[in-house]
Amino acid sequence: MIERLCASWEVFAGVLPGTAEPEYTKKWFYTEADYEADKANTDPSAENNFTRMMVEASQYAISLTDPRRINWVRTDFIWL
């Protein structure tokens, strides 16, 4: 069974503007199962899947922001 994608985050980085280096590219996929689990979670203090993935992608992008290694970092987020 194919699981429906609800959202994704993609982090790209590189030296030449617009040319992503594959070793810095990372993706997170928020599926319908993640969405349903988040809806079912009634504990307001518990971190949900959406927030976890968003934070992981953001922290990864921040960790790449070092001009000694690369010249640009981009994060793409899409909600489907």
Secondary structure, DSSP 8 states (H G I E B T S, - for coil): ----EEEEEEEEEESSTT---GGG-EEEEEEHHHHHHHHH---TTS--HHHHHHHHHHHHHHHH--TTT-SEEEEEEEE-
